[in-house]
Amino acid sequence: MPMVYMDNLALNLQKRQGAFPFPEPTVPEDQIKDERAEILAIVGTLYGVAATAVLLRLWVRIRLIKAFGLDDWLMCIAMLLCTATLICIVRMSFYGLGRHVEILLYHPDWWAPLAIWRYLYAIFVILAYSFIKLSIGVFLLRLTKGTKYTRWIQGIQVFLVLFTIGSVLAIILQCKPVAAAYDFTLMEHAKCYPIDTFVKIGVFNSAINIATDLLFATLPIPILWNLQVSVRTRIGLVSVLSLGYFAAATAIYKTPIQYHFFEEPDQTGKSAWYYVWQIVEMDVGILAACLPTLKPLFTRTVDMARKYASSRSGTSGASSRSRRPTGQSANNVFGLGLGSHYSAHVQPGDRANKAGRKHHSVYGHWDPMTRDCESDEFPLQEGKGTPAEQSNSIVRTREVLVE
């Protein structure tokens, strides 16, 4: 039966057992199942959402709070790698991904480019996962500075770097010569480690990804709960960062698929959905890393809506004085504006300004019922001078305009 022969051919090629003659197709080409539209629609939509989140993050960090950090650079690299994986998926779809493997009987010349793009995709997706986690780790280090969690996160970061290097080398050096990993014409005389070893390496990678997803989703809970912010703010931040649990759940779901990946004869059809789940895990990780940084944008949007509503109703603002409590706050650590009801400015005429200290703006929330004040404040001389000098550079008394 030609179809069975084709399935065996696909499996033999996957197992690096050399090239085989192609049988004649048994199904008209236009009747072969085609799921490319569904696959590209899903991965394209997820990519669009993730890319939008990253662009908004960059706008907030560069234009609103003017504090572009290492975690932002790492996220930019992760987004570039995410773009590379999308390009690989699109190119693979040109060469049969999303259609039953029998489509390659009509286009046997597709085997080579399909293998090359899949080889590149495997490298890019590993790097993308790691840079997302490294960005989240650097982000969390802001919260844990000077606490017992700092060493834990730093240790995880070092492990991720070493693990990523090892994983990428395992993909690149799977065959000798290296090109035999994607050039089937070289497989007959190449030396590649067994497919069972390849599967075990992949499953081990998934286990590490699941563990790190769970760690980075869980660590913020005890950290945030000790910060001097309202319970509502804590719950909101924990909920956003807990998207990492969804990424971990996705990784758990796709691990059995990965384990049986090479047992599936339809490598370009049924197995194509494995790539979709990888993209889901990656893009959800990007969302989990970016959403907490978008709070100043939400704050500005709500403020503009309130101003518009006030102008429509003819209400006017009032002035009051507010003193910010000392101590660590989520706003200061995250670089987030957590409220939406006031904007505060240190006036040029303040005594602190006359003494030569810098002034800055903050955004925050004023609760008229509880008289609780939350605001966003950034170090003015971060990394310069002694801690006492840095503390003295922050003006704690300012005029607050309540609208």
C-alpha positions as CSV (number, residue, x, y, z in Angstrom):
1,M,0.0,0.0,0.0
2,P,1.6,3.3,-1.1
3,M,0.2,5.3,1.8
4,V,1.7,2.9,4.3
5,Y,5.0,3.0,2.4
6,M,4.9,6.8,2.5
7,D,4.4,6.7,6.3
8,N,7.3,4.4,6.7
9,L,9.4,6.6,4.5
10,A,8.7,9.6,6.7
11,L,9.6,7.6,9.8
12,N,12.8,6.3,8.3
13,L,13.9,9.7,7.2
14,Q,13.2,11.0,10.8
15,K,15.3,8.1,12.2
16,R,18.2,9.1,9.9
17,Q,18.2,5.7,8.1
18,G,19.1,7.1,4.7
19,A,17.2,8.0,1.6
20,F,14.5,5.8,0.0
21,P,12.8,5.8,-3.3
22,F,9.5,7.7,-3.3
23,P,6.3,5.8,-4.2
24,E,3.6,7.2,-6.5
25,P,0.9,9.3,-4.7
26,T,-2.5,7.7,-4.2
27,V,-4.6,10.8,-3.4
28,P,-5.1,13.8,-5.8
29,E,-3.0,16.7,-4.6
30,D,-6.1,19.0,-4.2
31,Q,-7.8,16.4,-1.9
32,I,-4.9,16.2,0.6
33,K,-5.9,17.6,4.0
34,D,-4.7,21.2,4.4
35,E,-4.7,22.9,7.8
36,R,-2.2,25.6,7.0
37,A,-4.8,28.4,7.2
38,E,-5.8,27.4,10.7
39,I,-2.2,27.0,11.9
40,L,-1.0,30.3,10.4
41,A,-4.1,32.2,11.7
42,I,-3.4,31.0,15.3
43,V,0.3,31.6,15.3
44,G,-0.1,34.9,13.5
45,T,-2.7,36.2,15.9
46,L,-0.7,35.2,18.9
47,Y,2.4,36.8,17.5
48,G,0.4,40.0,16.8
49,V,-0.8,40.1,20.4
50,A,2.7,39.5,21.8
51,A,4.4,42.0,19.5
52,T,1.8,44.7,20.5
53,A,2.5,44.0,24.1
54,V,6.3,44.4,23.5
55,L,5.8,47.6,21.5
56,L,3.6,49.1,24.2
57,R,6.2,48.1,26.8
58,L,8.9,49.9,24.9
59,W,6.7,53.0,24.5
60,V,6.0,53.1,28.2
61,R,9.6,52.6,29.2
62,I,11.1,55.1,26.7
63,R,8.5,57.8,26.5
64,L,6.5,57.7,29.8
65,I,8.9,56.7,32.5
66,K,12.2,57.1,30.6
67,A,13.7,54.0,32.3
68,F,14.9,51.5,29.7
69,G,16.6,48.6,31.6
70,L,18.3,45.3,31.0
71,D,15.0,43.4,31.2
72,D,13.7,45.5,28.3
73,W,16.8,44.7,26.1
74,L,16.3,41.0,26.8
75,M,12.7,41.2,25.9
76,C,13.6,42.9,22.6
77,I,15.9,40.0,21.8
78,A,13.2,37.5,22.8
79,M,10.7,39.3,20.4
80,L,13.2,39.2,17.6
81,L,13.6,35.4,18.2
82,C,9.9,35.1,18.3
83,T,9.7,36.8,14.9
84,A,12.3,34.3,13.6
85,T,10.2,31.4,14.8
86,L,7.2,32.8,13.0
87,I,9.2,33.2,9.8
88,C,10.3,29.6,10.1
89,I,6.6,28.4,10.6
90,V,5.5,30.4,7.5
91,R,8.4,29.0,5.4
92,M,7.7,25.5,6.6
93,S,4.1,25.9,5.6
94,F,5.3,26.6,2.0
95,Y,7.0,23.2,2.1
96,G,4.2,21.0,3.4
97,L,3.8,21.9,7.1
98,G,0.0,21.7,7.8
99,R,-0.7,19.2,5.1
100,H,-0.5,15.4,5.2
101,V,2.9,14.1,4.6
102,E,1.8,12.5,1.3
103,I,2.0,16.0,-0.2
104,L,5.7,15.5,-0.4
105,L,5.1,12.7,-3.0
106,Y,4.1,15.5,-5.4
107,H,7.0,17.7,-4.2
108,P,9.9,15.5,-3.2
109,D,12.2,18.6,-3.5
110,W,10.4,20.1,-0.5
111,W,12.1,17.7,1.9
112,A,15.4,19.6,2.0
113,P,14.1,23.1,2.6
114,L,11.5,21.8,5.1
115,A,14.3,20.1,7.1
116,I,16.5,23.2,7.0
117,W,13.7,25.5,8.3
118,R,12.7,23.0,11.0
119,Y,16.4,22.8,12.1
120,L,16.5,26.6,12.4
121,Y,13.2,26.8,14.2
122,A,14.4,24.3,16.9
123,I,17.3,26.6,17.6
124,F,15.3,29.9,17.6
125,V,12.5,28.5,19.9
126,I,15.0,27.4,22.5
127,L,16.7,30.8,22.5
128,A,13.3,32.6,22.6
129,Y,12.2,30.7,25.7
130,S,15.4,31.4,27.5
131,F,15.5,35.2,26.8
132,I,11.9,35.5,27.9
133,K,12.8,33.9,31.2
134,L,16.0,35.9,31.6
135,S,14.0,39.1,31.1
136,I,11.5,38.1,33.8
137,G,14.3,37.1,36.1
138,V,16.0,40.6,35.8
139,F,12.6,42.1,36.3
140,L,12.1,40.2,39.5
141,L,15.6,41.1,40.8
142,R,14.3,44.7,41.2
143,L,11.8,43.4,43.7
144,T,14.2,41.2,45.6
145,K,17.2,43.5,45.9
146,G,18.7,43.0,49.3
147,T,16.4,40.1,50.1
148,K,16.9,36.3,50.4
149,Y,15.3,35.8,47.0
150,T,18.1,37.6,45.2
151,R,20.6,34.7,45.2
152,W,17.9,32.3,44.2
153,I,16.9,34.3,41.1
154,Q,20.6,34.9,40.2
155,G,21.2,31.2,40.5
156,I,18.3,30.4,38.2
157,Q,19.6,33.0,35.7
158,V,23.0,31.4,35.6
159,F,21.5,27.9,35.2
160,L,19.3,29.2,32.4
161,V,22.3,30.6,30.5
162,L,24.2,27.3,30.8
163,F,21.2,25.2,30.0
164,T,20.4,27.3,26.9
165,I,24.0,26.9,25.6
166,G,23.9,23.2,26.2
167,S,20.4,22.8,24.5
168,V,21.5,24.8,21.4
169,L,24.7,22.8,21.1
170,A,22.7,19.6,21.3
171,I,20.6,20.7,18.3
172,I,23.5,21.9,16.3
173,L,25.8,19.0,17.0
174,Q,23.3,16.2,16.7
175,C,25.0,14.8,13.6
176,K,28.5,14.6,12.3
177,P,28.8,16.2,9.8
178,V,26.5,18.9,11.2
179,A,24.7,19.3,7.9
180,A,23.4,15.7,8.1
181,A,20.9,16.9,10.6
182,Y,18.9,18.6,7.8
183,D,20.5,17.2,4.6
184,F,19.1,13.7,4.0
185,T,21.6,12.9,1.3
186,L,24.3,12.8,3.9
187,M,22.5,10.6,6.4
188,E,23.6,7.3,4.9
189,H,27.2,7.9,6.0
190,A,26.7,10.3,8.9
191,K,27.0,9.6,12.6
192,C,24.0,11.0,14.6
193,Y,22.9,10.1,18.1
194,P,19.9,7.9,18.2
195,I,16.4,9.3,17.9
196,D,15.6,8.0,21.4
197,T,18.4,10.2,22.8
198,F,17.0,13.2,20.8
199,V,13.5,12.6,22.3
200,K,14.9,12.4,25.9
201,I,16.8,15.6,25.4
202,G,13.6,17.3,24.2
203,V,11.5,16.1,27.1
204,F,14.2,17.1,29.6
205,N,14.2,20.6,28.0
206,S,10.4,20.7,28.5
207,A,10.7,19.7,32.1
208,I,13.2,22.5,32.7
209,N,10.9,25.0,31.0
210,I,8.0,23.8,33.1
211,A,10.0,24.2,36.4
212,T,11.3,27.7,35.5
213,D,7.8,28.8,34.4
214,L,6.4,27.7,37.8
215,L,9.2,29.3,39.7
216,F,8.9,32.7,38.0
217,A,5.1,32.6,38.4
218,T,5.3,31.7,42.1
219,L,8.2,33.9,43.3
220,P,6.4,37.2,43.0
221,I,3.6,36.1,45.4
222,P,5.6,36.2,48.7
223,I,7.6,39.2,47.4
224,L,4.6,41.4,46.4
225,W,2.7,40.5,49.6
226,N,5.4,42.2,51.7
227,L,5.3,45.4,49.8
228,Q,3.7,48.6,51.1
229,V,0.8,48.8,48.7
230,S,-2.9,48.1,48.9
231,V,-4.3,44.5,48.8
232,R,-6.0,45.4,45.5
233,T,-2.7,46.3,43.9
234,R,-1.0,43.2,45.2
235,I,-3.7,40.9,43.8
236,G,-3.6,42.7,40.5
237,L,0.1,42.3,40.1
238,V,0.1,38.7,41.2
239,S,-2.7,37.9,38.8
240,V,-0.8,39.4,35.9
241,L,2.4,37.6,36.7
242,S,0.6,34.4,37.3
243,L,0.1,34.1,33.5
244,G,3.3,32.1,33.8
245,Y,1.1,29.3,35.2
246,F,-0.7,29.2,31.9
247,A,2.6,28.9,30.1
248,A,3.6,26.1,32.4
249,A,0.2,24.4,31.7
250,T,0.8,24.7,28.0
251,A,4.3,23.1,28.4
252,I,2.8,20.3,30.4
253,Y,0.1,19.6,27.8
254,K,2.6,19.5,24.9
255,T,5.2,17.3,26.6
256,P,3.4,14.0,25.8
257,I,3.0,15.2,22.3
258,Q,6.7,15.8,22.2
259,Y,7.5,12.4,23.6
260,H,5.6,10.7,20.8
261,F,6.6,13.2,18.1
262,F,8.8,10.8,16.1
263,E,6.3,8.0,16.4
264,E,3.7,10.0,14.3
265,P,4.1,9.1,10.6
266,D,2.3,12.3,9.5
267,Q,5.1,14.6,10.4
268,T,3.8,17.5,8.4
269,G,0.2,17.1,9.2
270,K,-0.8,15.9,12.7
271,S,2.6,16.8,14.2
272,A,2.3,20.4,12.9
273,W,0.1,21.2,15.9
274,Y,3.0,20.5,18.2
275,Y,4.6,23.7,16.8
276,V,1.4,25.6,17.5
277,W,1.6,24.7,21.2
278,Q,5.2,25.8,21.3
279,I,4.2,29.2,19.9
280,V,1.4,29.4,22.5
281,E,3.8,28.8,25.3
282,M,6.2,31.4,24.0
283,D,3.8,34.2,23.3
284,V,2.0,33.7,26.6
285,G,5.4,34.0,28.3
286,I,5.9,37.3,26.5
287,L,2.5,38.6,27.7
288,A,3.2,37.6,31.3
289,A,6.5,39.5,31.1
290,C,5.1,42.6,29.5
291,L,1.7,43.3,31.0
292,P,3.0,44.4,34.4
293,T,5.1,47.1,32.7
294,L,2.1,48.6,31.0
295,K,0.4,50.0,34.1
296,P,1.6,53.6,33.5
297,L,-0.1,53.4,30.1
298,F,-3.4,52.3,31.7
299,T,-3.0,55.0,34.3
300,R,-2.6,57.7,31.6
301,T,-5.6,56.3,29.6
302,V,-7.8,56.4,32.7
303,D,-6.7,59.8,33.7
304,M,-7.4,61.2,30.2
305,A,-10.9,59.5,30.3
306,R,-11.5,61.1,33.7
307,K,-10.4,64.5,32.5
308,Y,-12.7,64.3,29.5
309,A,-15.6,63.2,31.7
310,S,-14.8,66.1,34.1
311,S,-14.7,68.6,31.3
312,R,-18.0,67.3,30.0
313,S,-19.7,67.6,33.4
314,G,-18.1,71.0,34.1
315,T,-16.3,69.8,37.3
316,S,-13.1,71.4,38.3
317,G,-10.1,70.1,40.2
318,A,-8.9,70.9,43.7
319,S,-5.6,71.0,45.3
320,S,-4.4,69.3,48.4
321,R,-1.2,68.3,50.1
322,S,0.0,64.7,50.5
323,R,3.1,63.2,52.1
324,R,4.3,59.9,50.7
325,P,5.2,57.2,53.3
326,T,8.8,55.9,53.3
327,G,9.7,52.3,52.7
328,Q,9.8,50.0,49.7
329,S,6.8,50.1,47.3
330,A,5.8,48.1,44.3
331,N,5.6,51.3,42.2
332,N,9.2,52.2,42.9
333,V,10.5,48.7,42.3
334,F,8.4,47.9,39.2
335,G,8.6,51.3,37.6
336,L,4.8,51.2,37.5
337,G,2.1,53.9,38.0
338,L,-0.4,51.8,39.9
339,G,-3.2,54.4,40.3
340,S,-5.3,56.4,38.0
341,H,-6.7,59.3,39.9
342,Y,-4.0,61.9,40.4
343,S,-0.8,63.3,39.0
344,A,1.8,64.8,41.3
345,H,4.6,67.2,40.5
346,V,7.4,68.6,42.6
347,Q,7.2,72.3,42.0
348,P,10.3,74.2,40.9
349,G,9.8,76.5,43.8
350,D,10.1,73.8,46.5
351,R,12.7,74.2,49.1
352,A,14.3,70.9,48.0
353,N,14.7,72.2,44.5
354,K,16.3,75.4,45.7
355,A,18.8,73.3,47.5
356,G,19.9,71.9,44.2
357,R,18.0,68.6,44.2
358,K,16.3,67.4,41.1
359,H,12.5,67.2,40.8
360,H,10.4,64.6,39.0
361,S,6.8,63.6,38.3
362,V,4.8,60.7,39.6
363,Y,1.5,59.1,38.8
364,G,-0.6,57.3,41.3
365,H,-3.9,56.7,43.0
366,W,-5.7,58.6,45.6
367,D,-8.6,56.9,47.4
368,P,-10.8,59.6,48.9
369,M,-12.5,57.0,51.2
370,T,-9.4,55.6,52.8
371,R,-7.1,58.5,52.1
372,D,-4.6,56.0,50.8
373,C,-2.1,57.4,48.4
374,E,-0.1,55.3,46.0
375,S,2.3,56.8,43.5
376,D,5.1,56.0,41.1
377,E,8.5,57.2,41.9
378,F,11.9,56.6,40.3
379,P,15.4,56.9,41.7
380,L,16.9,60.2,40.6
381,Q,20.5,59.2,41.1
382,E,20.4,55.4,40.8
383,G,23.8,53.8,41.4
384,K,25.4,57.1,42.3
385,G,26.7,58.1,45.7
386,T,26.1,56.5,49.0
387,P,22.6,55.2,50.0
388,A,22.2,58.2,52.3
389,E,22.9,60.5,49.4
390,Q,20.5,58.7,47.1
391,S,17.8,58.9,49.8
392,N,18.4,62.6,50.2
393,S,18.0,63.2,46.5
394,I,14.3,62.2,46.6
395,V,11.8,64.9,47.5
396,R,9.1,63.4,49.7
397,T,6.8,66.4,50.1
398,R,5.1,67.6,46.9
399,E,1.9,69.2,45.6
400,V,-0.7,66.8,44.5
401,L,-3.5,67.8,42.1
402,V,-6.6,65.8,42.9
403,E,-9.0,65.7,39.9
